[in-house]
Amino acid sequence: MIVRRARREDYPAFAAIEAEHPGYPAWGEKGFAAEEENRNSVTLAAEVDGKAAGFINFWVLRPQVQLNTLAVSRAGLRAGIASALLGKLFEYASKSACTEVDLEVNEHNAPAIALYRARGFEVVGKRPKFYNNADAALLMRRVLPPREP
Ligand SMILES: CC(C)(COP(=O)(O)OP(=O)(O)OC[C@H]1O[C@@H](n2cnc3c(N)ncnc32)[C@H](O)[C@@H]1OP(=O)(O)O)[C@@H](O)C(=O)NCCC(=O)NCCS
């Protein structure tokens, strides 16, 4: 597996991955393309056997990084792909002297919450009825150690 910057040709595969997870807020090809206009936005692809098997998008807003979307193809689940994508996010955060990573996750999304806890995130808040005026969002944060001078 390699993790690299996403390219326009990846967007159909990203949209197909989103479609494999009904209920997950999908950006669609246009959503990923729109991020190209935002200079703080980073989209990465995890490539397995030459095919995009997962993606992540985040904004580098020093001193914070905001994780916006992350998903992995059903065929690639539990193989460390999301962890590898998050690992790259942490590298970007560290290089950009960011000290915290923030995200929102549906309170019922147990796999994602388990992933984030395993990677050092803690729940720091809750937004009631955030998703479709029904499910709450948990706000999760990982504080990063300051960079060595
Ligand atoms: C959440 C998601 C990104 C995890 O991707 P993944 O590549 O399967 O995750 P990893 O293989 O890197 O898992 C790392 C750790 O997270 C936890 N984890 C991941 N999926 C889990 C699950 N279904 N149940 C329990 N723990 C889980 C485990 O601790 C796992 O380590 P382990 O496999 O050694 O036990 C994936 O399930 C997904 O794409 N879901 C739909 C989209 C989504 O909900 N994204 C989150 C947005 S907030």
The ligand as an ORCA input file, in Angstrom:
! r2SCAN-3c Opt
* xyz 0 1
  C     -13.808      3.726      9.975
  C     -12.983      3.220      8.798
  C     -12.368      4.410      8.059
  C     -11.841      2.316      9.330
  O     -10.998      1.951      8.241
  P     -10.029      0.656      8.297
  O      -9.035      0.806      7.202
  O     -10.839     -0.585      8.317
  O      -9.321      0.842      9.723
  P      -7.936      0.175     10.184
  O      -7.782     -1.169      9.546
  O      -6.824      1.149      9.999
  O      -8.253     -0.016     11.746
  C      -7.399      0.466     12.771
  C      -8.033      0.195     14.126
  O      -9.294      0.870     14.243
  C     -10.222      0.068     14.995
  N     -11.309     -0.387     14.110
  C     -11.426     -0.178     12.776
  N     -12.583     -0.732     12.313
  C     -13.189     -1.287     13.380
  C     -14.403     -2.018     13.554
  N     -15.232     -2.293     12.529
  N     -14.734     -2.444     14.799
  C     -13.936     -2.193     15.852
  N     -12.740     -1.531     15.752
  C     -12.389     -1.079     14.533
  C      -9.400     -1.128     15.477
  O      -8.776     -0.753     16.684
  C      -8.376     -1.253     14.361
  O      -7.219     -1.965     14.728
  P      -7.206     -3.583     14.566
  O      -7.729     -3.918     13.207
  O      -5.759     -3.930     14.746
  O      -8.105     -4.118     15.662
  C     -13.858      2.357      7.827
  O     -14.624      1.442      8.597
  C     -14.784      3.167      6.932
  O     -14.399      3.552      5.829
  N     -16.024      3.420      7.381
  C     -17.003      4.188      6.600
  C     -16.643      5.658      6.522
  C     -16.514      6.271      7.906
  O     -17.328      6.030      8.779
  N     -15.453      7.097      8.089
  C     -15.205      7.777      9.357
  C     -15.550      9.187      9.225
  S     -15.662     10.084     10.744
*
